[in-house]
């Protein structure tokens, strides 16, 4: 969670690296053909910074204005992602439906694809806790009071409703089960840092 200006800058740098955005962007290209996922993630991190660190009047007003712009862009892209969920190094791979429960916690270097739903289940308000270096393929559903460990890949269209803590594995199926050992660095290049 972002707790200072330094954390905010670190999260932005990690997200930029995860999305393969150059440190010095081409401003003309950014104006003509902006990367809306990067715009969304920058707004998300700015909201987190304002919510957690800026309790002054200007910070609160800026938060409200930015929240409106953030929600509009989220609706346009199909993202329903609240603040303070994802650690640094978030990579949203494509536009499309991504719904995340506000009680979910996700570690660093998460790569998430379209048609993903992460949330609570059966009236239980508790949501999943997901570790570091987790690859979430398209169509994955993760729900319930469960935990996903570090260095795990979840195959497309899987339904995960139980805890998996063994690292360096691929889980797949409905309901999900461990399929094989994998090297997560092939799916998330910045996972070794």
C-alpha positions as CSV (number, residue, x, y, z in Angstrom):
1,X,0.0,0.0,0.0
2,X,1.2,3.5,-0.8
3,X,2.1,5.3,2.3
4,X,4.4,8.1,1.1
5,X,5.4,10.1,-2.0
6,X,8.4,7.7,-2.4
7,X,6.1,4.7,-2.4
8,X,3.9,6.4,-5.0
9,X,6.9,7.0,-7.3
10,X,8.2,3.4,-6.7
11,X,4.7,1.9,-7.6
12,X,4.6,4.0,-10.8
13,X,8.1,2.9,-11.8
14,X,7.3,-0.8,-11.1
15,X,4.0,-0.5,-13.1
16,X,5.7,1.2,-16.0
17,X,8.3,-1.6,-16.1
18,X,5.6,-4.3,-15.9
19,X,3.8,-2.7,-18.8
20,X,7.0,-2.1,-20.9
21,X,6.4,1.6,-21.0
22,X,9.6,3.5,-21.8
23,X,11.0,5.9,-19.1
24,X,11.0,8.7,-21.7
25,X,7.7,8.4,-23.6
26,X,7.2,9.9,-27.1
27,X,4.8,12.8,-26.1
28,X,3.4,13.1,-29.7
29,X,2.5,9.5,-29.7
30,X,1.0,9.8,-26.2
31,X,-1.3,12.7,-27.4
32,X,-2.4,11.0,-30.6
33,X,-2.5,7.3,-29.5
34,X,-2.5,7.2,-25.7
35,X,-2.1,3.9,-23.8
36,X,-5.3,4.0,-21.9
37,X,-4.3,1.1,-19.6
38,X,-1.2,3.1,-18.5
39,X,-3.5,6.1,-18.0
40,X,-5.8,4.0,-15.9
41,X,-3.0,2.6,-13.8
42,X,-1.4,6.1,-13.3
43,X,-4.8,7.4,-12.1
44,X,-5.2,4.3,-9.8
45,X,-1.8,5.0,-8.2
46,X,-2.5,8.7,-7.8
47,X,-5.8,7.9,-6.1
48,X,-4.1,5.6,-3.7
49,X,-1.5,8.3,-2.9
50,X,-4.2,10.9,-2.4
51,X,-6.4,8.6,-0.3
52,X,-3.6,7.3,2.0
53,X,-1.2,10.4,2.2
54,X,-3.1,13.6,1.5
55,X,-5.6,14.5,4.2
56,X,-5.5,18.2,3.5
57,X,-8.3,20.1,1.8
58,X,-6.5,20.3,-1.6
59,X,-5.8,16.5,-1.4
60,X,-9.4,15.7,-0.7
61,X,-10.7,17.9,-3.5
62,X,-8.2,16.5,-6.0
63,X,-9.1,13.0,-4.9
64,X,-12.9,13.5,-5.6
65,X,-12.2,15.0,-9.1
66,X,-9.7,12.3,-10.0
67,X,-12.1,9.6,-8.7
68,X,-14.8,10.7,-11.2
69,X,-12.3,10.7,-14.1
70,X,-10.9,7.3,-12.9
71,X,-14.4,5.7,-12.8
72,X,-15.3,7.0,-16.2
73,X,-12.1,5.6,-17.7
74,X,-12.7,2.3,-15.8
75,X,-16.2,2.0,-17.3
76,X,-14.9,2.7,-20.8
77,X,-12.1,0.1,-20.4
78,X,-14.3,-2.5,-18.5
79,X,-12.3,-2.3,-15.3
80,X,-13.8,-2.3,-11.8
81,X,-10.7,-2.1,-9.7
82,X,-10.8,-0.3,-6.3
83,X,-7.8,1.4,-4.7
84,X,-5.2,-0.3,-2.4
85,X,-5.7,-3.8,-3.9
86,X,-2.6,-4.4,-6.0
87,X,1.1,-4.2,-5.1
88,X,3.7,-2.6,-7.3
89,X,4.4,-4.0,-10.7
90,X,0.7,-4.4,-11.8
91,X,0.3,-5.3,-15.5
92,X,-3.2,-5.2,-17.0
93,X,-2.6,-7.0,-20.3
94,X,-5.7,-5.9,-22.3
95,X,-8.9,-3.9,-22.3
96,X,-11.9,-5.9,-21.2
97,X,-13.9,-6.9,-18.1
98,X,-11.9,-7.1,-14.9
99,X,-13.8,-7.1,-11.7
100,X,-12.0,-7.1,-8.3
101,X,-13.6,-7.1,-4.8
102,X,-12.6,-4.2,-2.6
103,X,-11.5,-6.6,0.2
104,X,-9.0,-8.5,-2.1
105,X,-5.3,-8.1,-1.5
106,X,-2.7,-8.8,-4.3
107,X,1.1,-8.8,-4.0
108,X,3.7,-7.3,-6.3
109,X,4.2,-8.2,-10.0
110,X,0.7,-9.4,-10.8
111,X,-0.2,-9.8,-14.5
112,X,-3.9,-9.9,-15.1
113,X,-5.9,-10.6,-18.3
114,X,-9.5,-9.9,-19.5
115,X,-12.7,-11.5,-18.2
116,X,-11.3,-12.0,-14.8
117,X,-13.4,-11.9,-11.6
118,X,-11.8,-11.9,-8.1
119,X,-14.3,-11.7,-5.3
120,X,-16.2,-13.0,-2.3
121,X,-18.5,-16.0,-2.3
122,X,-21.8,-17.2,-0.8
123,X,-22.4,-14.2,1.4
124,X,-19.0,-14.4,3.1
125,X,-17.5,-10.9,2.9
126,X,-13.9,-12.2,2.9
127,X,-12.1,-12.1,-0.5
128,X,-9.0,-13.8,-1.8
129,X,-5.4,-12.9,-0.8
130,X,-3.0,-13.3,-3.7
131,X,0.7,-13.4,-3.3
132,X,3.6,-12.0,-5.4
133,X,4.4,-12.9,-9.0
134,X,1.0,-14.3,-9.9
135,X,-0.1,-14.7,-13.5
136,X,-3.9,-14.6,-14.0
137,X,-4.9,-15.7,-17.5
138,X,-8.1,-14.7,-19.4
139,X,-11.4,-15.8,-18.0
140,X,-10.2,-16.8,-14.5
141,X,-12.6,-16.7,-11.6
142,X,-11.0,-16.5,-8.1
143,X,-13.5,-16.4,-5.2
144,X,-14.0,-17.0,-1.6
145,X,-11.9,-16.8,1.6
146,X,-8.8,-18.3,0.0
147,X,-5.1,-17.7,-0.5
148,X,-3.0,-18.0,-3.6
149,X,0.7,-18.2,-2.8
150,X,3.7,-16.7,-4.6
151,X,5.0,-17.5,-8.1
152,X,1.8,-19.2,-9.3
153,X,0.2,-19.2,-12.8
154,X,-3.5,-19.7,-13.3
155,X,-4.6,-21.1,-16.6
156,X,-7.3,-19.6,-18.8
157,X,-11.0,-20.1,-17.7
158,X,-10.1,-21.7,-14.4
159,X,-12.3,-21.4,-11.3
160,X,-10.2,-21.1,-8.2
161,X,-12.2,-21.6,-4.9
162,X,-9.6,-23.2,-2.6
163,X,-6.2,-22.3,-1.3
164,X,-3.0,-23.0,-3.2
165,X,0.3,-22.2,-1.5
166,X,2.9,-24.3,-3.3
167,X,5.1,-21.9,-5.3
168,X,6.1,-22.3,-9.0
169,X,3.1,-24.2,-10.1
170,X,0.4,-23.9,-12.8
171,X,-3.1,-24.4,-11.6
172,X,-6.0,-25.0,-14.0
173,X,-9.5,-26.4,-14.3
174,X,-12.9,-25.9,-12.8
175,X,-12.4,-26.5,-9.9
176,X,-8.7,-25.7,-10.2
177,X,-6.0,-28.2,-9.3
178,X,-2.2,-28.2,-9.6
179,X,-1.2,-29.3,-13.2
180,X,2.6,-29.0,-13.2
181,X,5.7,-27.1,-12.1
182,X,6.6,-24.0,-14.0
183,X,9.1,-21.2,-14.2
184,X,7.1,-18.0,-13.5
185,X,9.8,-15.8,-14.9
186,X,8.8,-16.9,-18.4
187,X,5.3,-15.4,-17.8
188,X,6.3,-12.4,-15.6
189,X,9.8,-11.2,-16.7
190,X,10.3,-8.8,-13.8
191,X,9.4,-11.5,-11.2
192,X,13.0,-12.1,-10.3
193,X,13.6,-8.6,-9.0
